[in-house]
């Protein structure tokens, strides 16, 4: 019995020792497996982060816009190839005709106009430029007196989208009220140059009142964009530009809805100081609009980088002399400009037939007397001071 009991105790002890060894080895194996699983989970987590970043990147890519750009490029390329083929065919036909025709008679001596090599298109452009630069016959004192007496009035002319004719924004148009209820337009009282600072004072007032109009329109629940005209007269005054930038920057809604309109020829002639002052407005989010563009052969990518959001072209010239604006077909011009996120506005629309032609050419925006003439600013959008001044006349 003792032997049996001793054998049983020994066997039980050996079993417990073996079982402990197996358990320890099993626990060590499980710990290793858990560590490997944790490492694999870490790899999976990092992979998920990478996949999440890739998904966010892909979701932020606007595939539709890129497809539209590709389609526009293909359309423009097809047009260029077609025009090139037509030009080559015309040249070949002309060469064949000249080879079959007798030698031409000697031509007379060129006239004075031919000697200068001035094409009819360039002559038309020069005449229009000269007309634009023609100064007002009225003295600057007319504007000075109007500013001092508070007789400068603000009118709004809408810019609409095509074809639904919804309002994109408004041009702020200054006018001077005279005795008897007559008004002077800007081209009648604004000279081309001013050394007294009066035009700068007027443009400062227009920017301030434009910001107030945008602010009040946002409060009334009818937000709108406003295009305020400026010139190099304002940009020559660095202190005035800094004050206006501080005023506009105080309200982001005003900043996003304010556009400074400037003649394209004057914009191209700005000096370094004037461009620096103008860039202060661009840095805070104010957009630029180039008026009276002489050509659509512009570097729109560079213009957009400098804050230009819209360009204005003359409707009649675009329809009657499209080659003076671009080498592309009229139907491809809007897509070409749109590629660079710049809006093309056709100005001076005077009849319905022009709108139909603009629709055929896919022009997105239009403006003119036929669409809507300038009208006074609503009383609820004016300041109290101007309301009192308006009621006095």
C-alpha positions in Angstrom: 0.0 0.0 0.0 2.9 2.4 0.8 4.5 1.6 -2.5 1.2 2.2 -4.3 0.7 5.5 -2.4 4.2 6.6 -3.1 3.9 5.7 -6.8 0.6 7.6 -7.0 2.1 10.7 -5.3 5.1 10.6 -7.6 3.0 10.2 -10.7 0.7 13.0 -9.7 3.8 15.2 -9.0 5.2 14.4 -12.4 1.9 15.1 -14.1 1.6 18.5 -12.4 5.2 19.3 -13.4 4.6 18.3 -17.1 1.3 20.1 -17.1 2.9 23.3 -15.8 5.6 23.1 -18.5 3.0 22.7 -21.2 0.9 25.5 -19.8 4.0 27.8 -19.6 4.9 26.9 -23.2 1.3 27.5 -24.3 1.2 30.9 -22.5 4.5 31.9 -24.2 3.1 30.8 -27.6 -0.1 32.7 -27.0 1.8 35.8 -25.9 3.8 35.7 -29.1 0.7 35.3 -31.2 -1.0 38.2 -29.5 2.1 40.3 -30.1 2.1 39.3 -33.8 -1.6 40.1 -34.1 -1.1 43.5 -32.4 1.7 44.3 -35.0 -0.6 43.2 -37.8 -3.4 45.4 -36.4 -1.0 48.3 -36.4 -0.1 47.6 -40.0 -3.8 47.4 -40.9 -4.5 50.7 -39.0 -1.7 52.5 -41.0 -3.0 51.0 -44.2 -6.5 52.2 -43.3 -5.1 55.7 -42.7 -3.3 55.6 -46.1 -6.5 54.4 -47.8 -8.5 57.1 -46.1 -6.1 59.8 -47.3 -6.3 58.4 -50.8 -10.1 58.3 -50.7 -10.2 61.9 -49.4 -7.8 63.0 -52.1 -10.0 61.2 -54.8 -13.2 62.7 -53.4 -11.7 66.2 -53.5 -10.8 65.8 -57.2 -13.6 67.4 -59.3 -13.7 64.9 -62.1 -16.5 66.7 -63.9 -14.5 69.9 -64.1 -11.5 68.0 -65.4 -13.6 66.3 -68.0 -15.0 69.6 -69.0 -11.5 71.0 -69.4 -10.5 68.0 -71.5 -13.6 68.4 -73.7 -12.8 72.1 -74.1 -9.2 71.4 -75.1 -10.4 68.8 -77.6 -13.0 71.2 -79.0 -10.4 74.0 -79.3 -7.9 71.7 -80.8 -10.4 70.5 -83.3 -11.3 74.0 -84.3 -7.6 75.0 -84.7 -7.0 71.9 -86.8 -10.0 72.6 -89.0 -9.1 76.2 -89.4 -5.5 75.2 -90.2 -6.7 72.7 -92.9 -8.9 75.4 -94.4 -6.0 77.9 -94.5 -3.7 75.3 -96.1 -6.4 74.5 -98.7 -6.9 78.2 -99.4 -3.1 78.7 -99.8 -2.8 75.7 -102.2 -5.8 77.0 -104.2 -4.2 80.4 -104.4 -0.9 79.0 -105.5 -2.5 77.0 -108.2 -4.5 80.0 -109.4 -1.4 82.2 -109.5 0.5 79.5 -111.4 -2.2 79.5 -114.1 -2.7 83.2 -114.2 -0.6 85.7 -116.4 2.0 87.8 -114.6 0.4 90.8 -112.9 0.8 94.4 -114.0 3.1 96.6 -111.8 1.2 98.1 -108.9 1.1 101.9 -108.3 3.1 103.5 -105.6 1.6 103.0 -102.1 -0.4 105.8 -100.6 0.5 107.4 -97.3 -1.7 105.0 -95.3 -0.3 102.0 -97.0 3.3 103.2 -96.4 2.5 103.2 -92.7 1.1 99.6 -93.0 -1.9 100.4 -90.9 -4.7 97.8 -91.3 -8.3 98.8 -91.1 -8.7 96.9 -87.9 -5.8 98.7 -86.2 -7.1 102.0 -87.5 -10.5 101.2 -85.9 -8.8 100.2 -82.7 -6.8 103.5 -82.6 -9.9 105.5 -83.2 -11.8 103.8 -80.4 -8.9 104.2 -78.1 -8.7 107.9 -78.9 -12.4 108.2 -78.2 -12.0 106.4 -74.8 -9.1 108.8 -73.9 -11.0 111.9 -74.8 -11.2 114.0 -71.7 -14.3 115.6 -70.3 -14.9 119.3 -71.2 -16.1 120.0 -67.7 -13.6 121.3 -65.2 -12.6 119.2 -62.1 -14.3 121.8 -60.0 -17.7 120.3 -61.0 -16.8 117.1 -59.2 -15.2 118.9 -56.3 -18.4 120.9 -55.7 -20.6 117.8 -56.0 -18.5 115.9 -53.4 -18.6 118.9 -51.1 -22.3 119.3 -51.4 -23.2 115.6 -51.3 -24.7 115.5 -54.8 -22.9 112.4 -56.0 -25.5 109.6 -56.5 -25.0 105.9 -56.9 -26.8 103.9 -59.5 -26.7 100.1 -60.1 -26.7 98.4 -63.4 -27.2 94.6 -63.3 -24.9 91.9 -64.9 -27.0 88.9 -65.7 -26.4 85.2 -66.5 -27.4 83.7 -69.8 -29.7 82.2 -70.8 -31.9 82.5 -67.6 -30.9 86.2 -67.0 -30.5 85.8 -63.3 -28.5 88.6 -61.6 -24.8 87.9 -61.2 -24.0 91.3 -59.6 -24.3 95.1 -60.2 -22.0 97.7 -61.5 -21.8 100.7 -59.2 -22.3 103.8 -61.4 -21.7 107.3 -60.0 -23.7 110.3 -61.2 -23.9 113.9 -60.3 -27.2 115.5 -59.5 -27.8 119.0 -60.8 -30.4 121.6 -60.2 -33.7 120.6 -61.8 -33.2 116.9 -61.4 -30.8 116.4 -64.2 -27.8 114.0 -63.9 -24.3 114.0 -65.3 -22.9 110.6 -66.2 -19.3 109.6 -65.2 -18.0 110.1 -68.8 -19.3 113.7 -68.7 -17.6 114.8 -65.4 -14.6 112.5 -65.0 -11.4 113.8 -66.7 -8.7 111.3 -67.8 -6.1 112.7 -65.4 -6.3 114.6 -62.1 -3.6 116.0 -59.9 -5.9 117.4 -57.2 -6.8 114.1 -55.6 -10.5 114.6 -56.3 -10.9 111.4 -58.3 -9.2 109.4 -55.6 -11.6 110.9 -53.1 -14.5 109.9 -55.3 -13.2 106.3 -55.7 -12.6 106.0 -51.9 -16.2 107.0 -51.3 -17.4 104.5 -53.9 -15.5 101.6 -52.3 -16.8 102.6 -48.8 -20.4 102.9 -50.0 -20.1 99.7 -52.1 -19.0 97.8 -48.9 -22.0 99.3 -47.0 -24.4 98.4 -49.7 -23.1 94.8 -49.7 -23.3 94.7 -45.9 -26.9 95.9 -45.9 -28.0 93.6 -48.7 -26.7 90.7 -46.7 -28.6 91.8 -43.6 -31.9 92.1 -45.6 -31.4 88.5 -46.9 -30.8 89.6 -50.5 -26.9 89.2 -50.9 -25.4 90.4 -54.1 -22.0 91.1 -55.6 -20.9 94.7 -56.5 -18.5 95.9 -59.1 -16.9 99.2 -58.1 -14.9 101.2 -60.6 -11.4 102.4 -59.6 -8.4 103.9 -61.5 -4.7 104.6 -60.9 -5.8 107.8 -59.1 -6.8 105.7 -56.1 -3.8 103.3 -56.3 -1.4 106.2 -56.1 -2.6 106.9 -52.6 -1.1 104.1 -50.4 -2.6 105.4 -47.2 -6.1 105.5 -48.7 -5.7 101.9 -49.9 -4.6 100.7 -46.5 -7.7 102.3 -44.9 -10.0 100.8 -47.4 -8.4 97.4 -47.0 -8.9 97.5 -43.2 -12.5 98.6 -43.8 -13.3 95.8 -46.2 -11.4 93.1 -44.3 -13.6 93.6 -41.2 -16.4 91.7 -43.0 -15.6 88.6 -44.9 -19.0 88.6 -46.6 -18.3 92.0 -48.0 -14.8 90.9 -49.1 -16.1 87.9 -51.1 -18.8 90.0 -52.8 -16.7 93.0 -53.8 -15.0 93.4 -57.2 -12.9 96.3 -58.3 -13.4 97.2 -61.9 -10.5 98.8 -63.9 -9.9 99.5 -67.5 -7.7 96.8 -69.0 -5.4 99.2 -70.8 -4.8 101.1 -67.5 -4.3 97.9 -65.6 -1.6 96.8 -68.0 0.2 100.2 -67.6 0.3 100.1 -63.7 3.6 100.7 -62.2 5.1 98.6 -59.4 3.8 100.8 -56.6 0.3 100.8 -58.0 0.3 97.0 -58.4 1.5 96.6 -54.8 -1.4 98.7 -53.5 -3.8 96.8 -55.7 -2.5 93.5 -54.5 -3.4 94.5 -50.9 -7.1 94.1 -51.9 -6.5 90.8 -53.7 -4.7 89.3 -50.6 -7.9 89.8 -48.5 -10.1 88.2 -51.1 -11.4 91.2 -53.2 -11.8 90.2 -56.9 -10.8 92.2 -59.9 -12.7 92.8 -63.1 -11.0 94.1 -66.3 -13.2 96.4 -68.3 -12.9 97.3 -72.0 -10.5 94.5 -72.8 -8.7 95.2 -76.1 -8.1 91.5 -76.8 -9.0 88.0 -75.5 -5.5 86.8 -76.3 -4.5 87.3 -72.7 -2.6 85.2 -70.2 -5.7 84.2 -68.2 -3.7 81.9 -66.0 -1.5 84.8 -64.9 -4.4 87.2 -64.6 -6.3 84.7 -62.3 -3.2 84.3 -60.1 -3.3 88.1 -59.7 -6.9 88.1 -58.6 -8.7 88.8 -61.9 -12.1 87.0 -61.8 -14.0 88.7 -64.7 -13.2 90.4 -68.0 -15.6 92.6 -70.0 -15.7 92.8 -73.8 -17.7 94.9 -76.2 -20.7 92.9 -77.7 -20.9 94.6 -81.0 -17.2 94.3 -81.7 -17.2 90.6 -80.6 -20.0 89.9 -83.0 -19.0 92.0 -86.0 -15.1 91.7 -85.7 -14.4 88.5 -83.7 -10.9 88.3 -85.2 -10.0 91.4 -83.3 -10.5 89.6 -80.0 -9.3 86.1 -80.6 -8.1 83.6 -83.2 -10.6 81.1 -82.1 -14.2 80.7 -83.3 -16.7 82.7 -81.3 -18.3 79.5 -80.0 -15.0 78.4 -78.4 -13.9 81.6 -76.8 -16.1 81.2 -73.7 -14.9 77.7 -73.0 -11.3 78.8 -73.5 -11.7 81.6 -70.9 -13.7 79.4 -68.5 -10.8 77.0 -68.3 -8.9 79.4 -66.2 -11.9 80.2 -63.9 -12.3 83.7 -65.4 -15.8 84.9 -66.3 -16.4 86.5 -69.6 -19.0 89.4 -69.6 -20.3 90.9 -72.8 -21.0 94.6 -72.2 -23.1 97.2 -74.2 -25.9 94.9 -75.3 -28.3 97.1 -77.2 -30.7 94.7 -78.9 -32.3 91.3 -78.5 -30.6 89.9 -81.6 -27.2 90.3 -79.9 -28.4 88.2 -77.0 -29.4 85.4 -79.3 -26.0 85.5 -80.9 -24.3 85.4 -77.5 -26.5 82.4 -76.6 -25.3 80.6 -79.7 -21.7 81.4 -78.7 -22.3 80.1 -75.1 -21.4 83.4 -73.5 -22.1 83.1 -69.7 -22.7 86.8 -68.7 -24.1 89.9 -70.4 -24.8 93.5 -69.5 -26.2 96.6 -71.3 -29.0 99.1 -71.8 -31.2 96.5 -73.5 -31.0 94.2 -70.6 -31.4 96.8 -67.9 -30.3 100.5 -67.6 -28.7 101.8 -64.4 -31.2 102.5 -61.7 -31.0 104.3 -58.3 -29.9 102.3 -55.2 -32.8 101.1 -53.1 -33.3 103.4 -50.1 -32.9 100.6 -47.6 -29.4 100.0 -48.9 -28.3 103.6 -48.5 -26.8 105.1 -45.5 -28.7 107.6 -43.4 -26.5 110.5 -44.5 -27.2 109.9 -48.1 -31.0 109.4 -47.4 -31.1 112.9 -45.9 -29.1 114.4 -48.8 -31.4 112.7 -51.4 -34.6 114.0 -49.6 -33.2 117.5 -49.8 -33.5 117.6 -53.6 
